[in-house]
Amino acid sequence: MTFKFIVQVSLFHMRHHIWDEQTRRKWNALVKKLAREYRNTAVKLGGVLIKVGQFLSTRADFMPDAFIQELAGLVDRVPPSSFSYAKSLMEKEWGGDINDHLLELNEEPVASASIGQVYKATLKNGKEVAVKVQRYRVRDIFHMDFKALKLVFWMIKLFTSFGKKADLNSLYRELIVVMDRELDFEQELAYGNYFKERFKTNEAIYIPGYIESLCTKEVLVMEWMDGAKITDLSYMNKHNIDIQQTAKTLFNFYLDQFLNDGNFHADPHAGNILIQSDGTIVIIDFGMIGEVKKQDTHYFKQFIQGLIMDDYDKVVQTLDDMNFVLPNADRTKLKKMIKQTIEMYQNGSFIHMNTHTMETIKEDIRLFVKDQPIQLSADYAYLGRAISIVFGLLVSLYPDVDIEKWAKPKVKQWIGGKSFTDSIYVQVAKDSAKPILSFPKAMLKWLENGEKDREWEKEKQQNKLMHHFYILVELFSFSLMVGGIYSGLYVDKVIGYLLTGVFSITLVILLIKHFRMIRSRK
């Protein structure tokens, strides 16, 4: 499938050199066709393909819009494996007959996904629980898929322009870490306990507890939760639940995770958020979790500070620090694009724009992201995905949602408790004072670095000499290769072809070594 996709995309680019409106329509139709084929294959095969599809649907930094839209509905639902296997796994993990622990166990699963399936059961003490069991040989299948995925990444790196601009090795590692984490139910248990502890004082939110004595790497047992999906408005109206307050509670719950350091629930779709008859919101399934590090919150504040102070150098530098921008991106172009976008927002141009103008801006941004080496880490990608899913939930739940009004007091508190701009200026003053306070240390460092500078200059000269040496030897090899061709044609074929072959290989080796030397010095 991957090979076929690469061929189809390559042929399209060979046939279409001018990207007018008609070409873009054809391109979007091709992308949708490929995405549909991917989705159908993923549903058929399950396993890693579904997870990769969900991961790709978060990657607006390099995936086309049409592909993301087509994959957005890719739900991790697959036919259940046999009950006999699930029962035998429970008995193996618990070290005895299931009747030693369970009073009743429904044989039909209530949910079935590529990693596990969930059964409703009753403990000996009468407590209803959900038992999540890993599928048959899921670890073996996933790790086999990981190997196949590595081959796919190698093909993309070798045969596509995207493979040359993106850090595919990093992307592959992130994918493996994210998916491997979901295979470890003990890790999911730890995350569930983390969220229960973190939000224990929030009476409007409930995190189910776990029966830890029955939880293992392959089986999870948690409280059974009754309720409807958070988007079931008829259920909420039937039980006289305040929909606006529910939306605000949900907003505050997730905003706290997105702004502050710690773990965040990275899969907040309607199936993982329940509403109970008394209005309590229940969060379930902690298999997909992201992390906002302490350093990330510092970057977020720096980014906002740069925007407010019109310091776009600081904005780009922050994006650089966050590893959003790969080394060979055009930072001047990036700064210009951000500046123009913010200025249009500030002067109210967005309000008066027609659809055509907005589409043009969107296309400019899409082309820039396509051309420039911009790549998010997995946690940032999942953060972006989680934010967009939560926003979609809020709008479907309460269409009149006022994000700005709800967010302002929370963001004000997050910045420092004062007025927003005052807090920013105080932070700027602190940042400005740092270079002055660190002047004596910088002076000593400068004196110490004098010797290093001389060494760097020496190394620079050596690199320059090596560069000239390679050019000279390459020209010499090329001359001898041409001489060999001449000898083969007019003097002695055997000697001529031998010389041509030897010096052709020598030239290729020299060019590769020269190219590697240049790249290593960048």
C-alpha positions in Angstrom: 0.0 0.0 0.0 2.8 2.4 0.9 4.7 1.7 -2.2 1.6 2.2 -4.3 0.9 5.5 -2.5 4.5 6.7 -3.2 4.2 5.8 -6.9 0.8 7.5 -7.3 1.9 10.7 -5.6 5.2 10.8 -7.6 3.3 10.4 -10.9 0.9 13.1 -10.0 3.8 15.6 -9.3 5.5 14.5 -12.6 2.3 15.3 -14.6 1.3 18.5 -12.8 3.9 21.3 -12.8 1.5 24.2 -12.5 -0.6 24.2 -9.3 -3.7 26.1 -10.3 -7.2 25.6 -8.9 -7.9 22.6 -11.1 -4.7 20.9 -10.0 -5.5 21.4 -6.4 -8.9 19.8 -6.8 -7.3 16.8 -8.5 -4.7 16.6 -5.7 -7.4 16.7 -3.0 -9.4 14.0 -4.8 -6.2 11.8 -4.9 -5.4 12.4 -1.3 -9.0 11.5 -0.2 -8.8 8.4 -2.3 -5.5 7.3 -0.6 -6.9 8.2 2.8 -10.0 6.1 2.2 -7.9 3.1 1.1 -5.7 3.5 4.2 -8.8 3.7 6.5 -10.4 0.6 4.9 -7.1 -1.4 5.1 -6.7 -0.2 8.8 -10.2 -1.4 9.7 -9.6 -4.7 8.0 -6.1 -5.4 9.5 -6.5 -3.5 12.9 -3.5 -3.4 15.2 -0.9 -0.7 14.6 -2.5 0.5 11.3 -5.4 1.9 13.3 -3.2 3.5 15.9 -0.9 5.0 13.1 -4.0 6.4 11.4 -5.2 8.0 14.6 -1.7 9.4 15.1 -1.5 10.8 11.5 -4.9 12.5 12.0 -3.2 14.6 14.7 -0.3 15.7 12.4 -1.5 18.9 10.8 2.2 19.9 10.7 2.8 17.7 7.7 -0.4 15.8 6.6 -2.7 17.3 4.0 -6.1 18.6 5.3 -8.0 16.2 3.0 -6.1 13.2 4.5 -6.7 14.3 8.1 -10.4 14.9 7.5 -10.8 11.4 6.0 -9.0 9.7 8.9 -10.6 11.8 11.6 -13.5 9.3 11.8 -11.1 6.3 12.1 -12.5 4.6 15.3 -10.6 1.8 17.0 -13.3 -0.8 16.8 -12.6 -4.4 15.6 -14.5 -7.7 15.9 -14.0 -9.2 19.4 -11.7 -12.2 19.9 -13.3 -15.3 21.6 -14.6 -15.3 25.1 -12.7 -18.5 25.9 -9.4 -16.8 25.3 -10.4 -13.8 27.4 -11.5 -16.1 30.2 -8.3 -18.2 30.0 -6.2 -15.0 30.1 -8.0 -13.8 33.3 -7.4 -17.1 35.0 -3.7 -17.1 34.0 -3.2 -13.6 35.2 -5.2 -14.1 38.4 -3.6 -17.6 39.1 -6.9 -19.4 39.5 -10.5 -19.9 38.4 -12.4 -16.7 37.6 -15.2 -17.8 40.0 -12.8 -17.3 42.8 -13.0 -13.5 42.1 -16.2 -12.9 40.1 -19.8 -13.7 40.9 -20.9 -13.0 37.3 -19.2 -12.3 34.0 -21.1 -11.3 30.8 -19.7 -13.3 27.8 -20.5 -10.5 25.3 -18.0 -7.7 25.4 -19.4 -4.1 25.8 -16.5 -2.7 23.7 -13.8 -4.2 21.5 -10.7 -2.4 20.2 -7.3 -3.3 18.6 -5.5 -3.7 21.9 -8.3 -4.9 24.3 -11.9 -5.6 24.9 -14.1 -4.8 27.9 -16.6 -7.1 29.7 -19.1 -6.2 32.4 -18.7 -8.3 35.6 -19.8 -8.5 39.2 -17.3 -9.1 42.1 -18.0 -11.5 44.9 -18.9 -8.5 47.1 -21.6 -7.5 44.6 -19.7 -4.5 43.2 -20.1 -4.1 39.4 -16.9 -3.7 37.5 -15.5 -3.4 33.9 -12.8 -5.9 33.0 -10.5 -4.9 30.2 -8.6 -7.8 28.7 -5.8 -7.7 26.1 -6.5 -9.4 22.8 -4.9 -12.6 21.7 -1.1 -12.2 20.9 -1.5 -8.4 20.7 2.0 -7.7 21.8 3.5 -10.1 19.2 1.3 -8.6 16.5 2.1 -5.0 17.4 5.9 -5.7 17.6 5.7 -7.4 14.2 3.9 -4.4 12.9 6.5 -2.1 14.3 9.1 -3.9 12.1 6.9 -3.5 9.1 6.4 0.2 10.0 10.2 0.7 10.1 10.4 -0.6 6.5 7.6 1.8 5.5 9.5 4.7 7.1 12.7 3.7 5.2 10.7 3.7 1.9 9.3 7.2 2.7 12.7 8.5 3.6 14.4 7.1 0.5 11.7 7.8 -2.2 9.9 11.0 -1.1 10.7 14.7 -0.6 8.9 14.6 2.7 11.4 11.9 3.9 14.2 14.3 3.2 12.9 17.3 5.1 11.3 15.5 8.1 13.0 13.9 11.0 11.5 10.4 10.4 13.7 8.6 12.8 12.4 10.8 15.6 8.8 10.4 14.3 9.2 6.6 14.3 10.5 6.5 17.9 7.6 8.7 19.1 5.1 6.4 17.4 6.6 3.3 19.0 6.8 5.0 22.5 3.2 6.2 22.3 1.8 2.8 21.1 4.0 0.7 23.3 2.7 2.7 26.3 -0.9 1.6 25.5 0.1 -2.1 25.5 1.1 -1.8 29.2 -2.0 -2.0 31.4 0.0 -1.4 34.5 1.0 2.0 33.0 -2.7 2.7 32.3 -3.5 1.8 35.9 -0.8 4.3 37.1 -2.3 7.1 34.9 -5.8 6.3 36.2 -4.6 6.7 39.8 -2.7 9.9 38.9 -5.8 11.5 37.5 -8.0 10.3 40.4 -5.5 11.9 42.9 -5.1 15.1 40.9 -8.8 15.8 40.6 -10.0 14.3 43.9 -11.3 17.7 45.1 -13.3 18.4 41.9 -16.8 17.2 42.9 -18.1 17.7 39.4 -15.6 15.3 37.8 -15.3 11.6 38.8 -12.4 9.2 37.9 -13.3 5.5 38.4 -11.2 3.6 40.9 -9.4 0.3 40.1 -9.4 -3.0 41.9 -5.7 -3.1 42.0 -5.4 -6.7 43.4 -6.9 -7.9 40.1 -4.9 -5.5 37.8 -2.0 -6.9 35.8 0.0 -6.1 32.6 -2.8 -7.7 30.5 -6.0 -7.3 32.6 -7.5 -4.2 34.2 -10.5 -4.2 36.5 -12.2 -0.8 37.4 -15.4 0.4 38.7 -18.4 0.0 36.4 -19.8 3.5 35.3 -23.4 4.0 34.3 -24.3 7.0 32.2 -24.6 8.4 28.7 -22.1 9.9 26.3 -21.3 13.5 27.0 -22.9 14.5 23.7 -26.3 12.9 24.5 -28.4 16.0 24.9 -31.7 14.2 25.1 -30.4 12.3 28.2 -29.2 15.5 29.8 -32.6 17.2 29.1 -34.4 14.2 30.5 -32.5 14.4 33.8 -32.7 18.3 33.9 -28.9 18.7 33.7 -27.6 22.2 33.1 -25.9 21.9 29.7 -24.0 25.3 29.9 -22.6 24.4 33.4 -21.6 20.9 32.1 -19.8 22.5 29.2 -18.0 25.0 31.5 -17.0 22.2 33.9 -15.6 20.1 31.1 -13.8 23.2 29.7 -12.2 24.0 33.1 -11.1 20.4 33.6 -9.2 20.2 30.3 -7.9 23.7 30.4 -6.2 22.9 33.7 -4.4 20.0 32.0 -3.5 22.0 28.9 -2.0 25.0 30.7 -0.2 23.3 33.7 2.6 20.8 33.8 1.6 17.2 34.3 -0.2 14.5 32.3 -3.2 15.2 30.2 -6.0 13.0 28.9 -5.0 12.7 25.2 -8.1 10.9 23.9 -11.1 13.0 25.1 -13.7 11.8 22.5 -17.4 11.4 23.5 -17.0 7.6 24.2 -14.5 8.3 26.9 -16.5 11.0 28.7 -19.8 10.0 30.3 -22.5 12.1 32.0 -24.4 10.6 34.9 -28.0 11.3 35.8 -27.0 13.7 38.6 -24.8 15.7 36.2 -21.4 14.2 37.3 -18.9 14.0 34.4 -17.0 10.6 34.4 -13.7 10.3 32.6 -12.6 6.8 31.5 -9.8 5.1 29.5 -6.4 6.4 30.3 -4.5 4.4 27.7 -3.6 7.4 25.6 -1.9 10.1 27.7 0.3 13.0 26.8 2.5 15.2 29.0 3.0 18.9 29.5 6.4 19.4 31.0 7.3 22.3 33.3 9.6 23.6 30.6 6.6 23.6 28.2 4.5 25.9 30.4 7.5 28.3 30.4 7.6 28.1 26.6 3.9 28.8 26.3 4.2 31.9 28.5 7.3 33.1 26.5 5.3 32.6 23.2 2.3 34.6 24.5 4.8 37.3 25.8 6.4 37.5 22.4 3.1 37.9 20.7 1.9 40.7 23.1 5.2 42.6 22.9 5.3 42.2 19.0 8.7 40.5 19.5 8.5 38.0 16.7 12.1 37.1 17.0 11.2 35.8 20.5 8.2 34.0 19.1 10.3 32.1 16.5 13.1 31.5 19.1 10.5 29.9 21.4 9.2 27.7 18.6 12.8 26.8 18.0 13.3 25.9 21.7 10.2 23.7 21.5 11.7 21.8 18.6 8.8 22.8 16.3 11.2 24.0 13.6 13.8 21.7 12.2 17.4 23.0 11.6 17.1 24.0 7.9 13.8 25.9 8.1 13.6 29.5 6.8 13.1 31.4 10.1 12.8 34.8 8.4 9.9 33.5 6.4 8.3 31.9 9.5 8.6 35.2 11.4 7.0 37.1 8.5 4.0 34.7 8.3 3.3 34.8 12.1 3.6 38.6 12.1 1.2 39.1 9.2 -1.3 36.7 10.7 -1.2 38.4 14.1 -1.4 41.9 12.6 -4.5 40.9 10.6 -6.1 39.6 13.7 -5.2 42.7 15.8 -6.6 45.2 13.2 -9.8 43.3 12.7 -9.1 42.3 9.1 -10.3 38.8 9.8 -13.8 40.1 10.5 -14.1 41.7 7.1 -12.5 39.0 5.1 -14.4 37.1 2.4 -14.2 33.4 2.0 -11.7 33.7 -1.0 -9.3 35.8 1.1 -9.4 33.4 4.0 -8.8 30.4 1.7 -5.8 32.2 0.2 -4.3 32.8 3.6 -5.0 29.2 4.6 -3.4 28.0 1.4 -0.3 30.2 2.0 0.1 28.7 5.5 -0.4 25.2 4.1 2.3 25.7 1.4 4.6 27.2 4.0 4.2 24.3 6.3 4.6 21.9 3.4 7.8 23.6 2.2 9.4 24.3 5.5 10.8 21.6 7.9 8.3 22.0 10.7 7.6 19.0 12.9 5.9 18.7 16.3 6.9 16.2 18.9 4.3 13.5 19.7 3.2 15.1 23.0 2.6 18.5 21.2 0.7 16.7 18.4 -1.5 14.9 20.9 -2.0 18.2 22.8 -3.2 19.8 19.6 -5.4 16.9 18.9 -6.9 16.9 22.4 -7.5 20.6 22.3 -9.3 20.3 18.9 -11.5 17.4 20.1 -12.4 19.2 23.4 -13.3 22.3 21.4 -15.5 20.2 19.1 -17.2 18.6 22.1 -17.9 21.9 23.7 -19.4 23.4 20.5 -21.7 20.3 20.0 -22.7 20.4 23.6 -23.2 24.1 24.0 -23.1 26.0 20.6 -23.0 29.4 22.4 -19.8 28.6 24.2 -17.6 31.7 24.8 -14.1 30.4 25.0 -12.5 33.8 25.5 -14.8 34.7 28.4 -14.3 31.3 30.2 -10.6 31.2 29.6 -9.7 34.8 30.7 -9.8 34.3 34.5 -7.9 31.0 34.2 -5.2 32.4 31.9 -4.9 35.5 34.2 -4.3 33.2 37.2 -1.9 31.1 35.1 0.2 34.1 34.1 0.5 35.4 37.6 -2.7 36.6 39.1 -2.4 40.2 38.1 -3.8 41.8 35.0 -2.7 40.0 31.9 -0.5 42.8 30.4 1.0 43.8 33.8 2.1 40.2 34.4 3.7 40.1 30.9 5.6 43.4 31.5 6.8 42.1 34.9 8.1 39.0 33.2 9.8 41.1 30.5 11.5 43.1 33.2 12.8 40.0 34.8 14.0 38.6 31.5 15.7 41.9 30.7 17.5 42.0 34.1 19.0 38.6 33.6 21.7 39.6 31.1 22.7 42.5 33.4 22.9 40.4 36.5 24.8 37.7 34.7 27.4 40.2 33.2 30.3 39.3 35.5 29.8 35.6 34.7 29.5 36.4 31.0 32.8 38.4 31.1 34.7 35.5 32.7 33.2 33.1 30.2 34.3 35.4 27.3 37.8 35.5 28.6 37.9 31.7 29.0 36.4 31.3 25.5 39.2 33.2 23.7 41.2 30.0 23.4 38.1 28.1 22.1 37.5 30.8 19.5 41.0 30.4 18.2 40.5 26.6 18.0 37.3 27.1 16.1 39.0 29.4 13.6 41.7 26.8 13.1 39.1 24.1 12.5 37.3 26.3 10.0 40.5 26.8 8.0 41.1 23.0 8.0 37.6 22.4 6.8 38.1 24.9 4.0 41.3 23.2 2.9 39.6 19.7 3.0 36.8 21.1 0.8 39.3 22.4 -1.8 41.3 19.1 -1.6 38.1 17.1 -2.4 37.3 19.4 -5.4 40.8 18.9 -6.8 40.8 15.1 -6.4 37.3 14.9 -7.9 38.4 16.9 -10.9 41.5 14.7 -11.3 39.3 11.5 -11.0 36.8 12.9 -13.5 39.7 13.7 -16.0 41.1 10.1 -15.7 37.6 8.7 -16.1 37.1 10.7 -19.4 40.6 9.5 -20.4 39.5 5.9 -19.8 36.5 6.4 -22.0 38.7 7.8 -24.8 41.1 4.9 -24.4 38.3 2.4 -24.6 37.0 4.0 -27.8 40.3 4.6 -29.7 43.1 2.6 -28.0 42.4 -0.6 -26.0 38.8 -1.5 -25.0 39.8 -3.7 -22.0 42.2 -1.2 -20.5 39.9 1.7 -21.3 36.8 0.2 -19.7 38.9 -0.9 -16.7 40.2 2.7 -16.1 36.7 4.1 -16.7 35.2 1.7 -14.1 37.9 2.2 -11.5 37.8 6.0 -11.7 34.0 6.2 -11.9 33.8 4.3 -8.6 36.5 6.5 -7.1 34.6 9.6 -8.2 31.4 8.4 -6.7 33.1 7.5 -3.4 34.8 10.9 -3.3 31.5 12.7 -4.0 29.7 10.8 -1.2 32.5 11.5 1.3 32.6 15.2 0.2 28.8 15.5 0.6 28.9 13.9 4.1 31.7 16.3 5.1 29.7 19.3 4.0 26.6 18.1 5.8 28.5 17.3 9.0 29.8 20.9 9.1 26.5 22.6 8.7 
